[in-house]
Amino acid sequence: MNIGRPKIIAIITGFISIAICVAYLLLITIFDFRTYINDHLSNFT
């Protein structure tokens, strides 16, 4: 099986873009969850 260099670069670029998307979604979820906790803590006091 012979895979050309452009195809390998395309696959690597695809994996990098998917990794960036997943990391972005995780960061947004974490920061949104922190806002939710802060709202509840400020309402508690």
Buried (B, 14 or more C-beta within 10 A) or exposed (E): EEEEEEEEEEEEEEEEEEEEEEEEEEEEEEEEEEEEEEEEEEEEE
